[in-house]
Amino acid sequence: MYPGSMYYYGYGEWLFAIIGVMLLSFIAQSSVKRTFYKYSRIPASSRIQASALAKELLFNKASAVKVVPVQGSLTDHYNPKTGTVGLSQAVYSESSVAALAVAAHEIGHVLQYEQKYVPIVVRNAILPVANIGSQAAPFIVLIGLLMGFFQLAMFGVILFGAMLLFQIVTLPVEFNASARAIEMLEGGGYLSYDEIGQAKKVLRAASFTYVVGALASLVTLLRLLAMARGGRRR
């Protein structure tokens, strides 16, 4: 659920923006599932399983990170705290184009952490404030409005801005991880020329969800700002 949907403050012009973002979110999520499903049915010419690919890529980079199976669908991730790459059931033991693309993408994140890729360092620094902002900021704005305390309302707006900044910084992180994935898949001969194009489609669909997420936060931030300013005028 997008926070903006909670803060409709009586101004009809915002309703269309909120509905538009929700529609884009639905399209993005549907596109990810549809694209992943399509290319999960196409076996990679290398026939290597995604888990074996991930382990091989990590070995080639002299990384101590482990690869483990995780429950769920599209729950693939890298956890730097535990030093593990979790691959979902639809990826771990599969050798499809989609599975290899997802596995390589997660290894891209591992390399970002180990090489101290600047955007991911910045994102991690913002994360604590962003977590607070996403949860507390809208309520701070509302409390500030109820109390007639404009400065408190604006503090909530600024706090939520950390969430938007986090999502904006996430974009180059995700794009770079995908670029690294394609480079490793192509350079290692794990996918053919045609399969590389298919892998790009899988990763591009996933990246679009992050773009929509940033757009949703922008709409929410602008709505909170309009509420704070409107409260001040009243």
C-alpha angles and dihedrals in degrees: 000000000000116000091226090069089064096054106056100146102188099282111123095200090072094053092073092051091050093048090046093054092046089051091050089050091053091048092048094049092046091049092053093051094043095047094045091049092049095053095036085072093056113083116220115245091236090058090211117147117243092240091051090047092052092049092048093050091049091048091051089053093046091240123159093207115126128223117224136172118248133192124252138041122290089357093130114142148144117243110198091187093062096028093234138128109214116207120192126234092262090055113028101073097022129103099198125128090250094050093050091047092053094045093049090048091057090049086053088061091050090055091048091057095043093047092043094238104204100232092052091048089052092046092052090050091053095043100088093051092041091055091052092045095052092053107031107026099079091050091048089054092050093047090049090052093048091049093044088238105142094181091057091049091050090048087058090050092051091047091054088050087071088062091053091047090051091054093046091052089047090064097070088041092058095040091050093048089053092048090051090049093054091046092052094044093048097039093049094047092238092134132033123236093267092045091053088060090051092048090053089056091054093049093042091055090051092048091054090065089062091050090053091047091055091047091051091052091049091054090049092048092051090048092051090047091051090049092051093048092044090052091052092053091051 
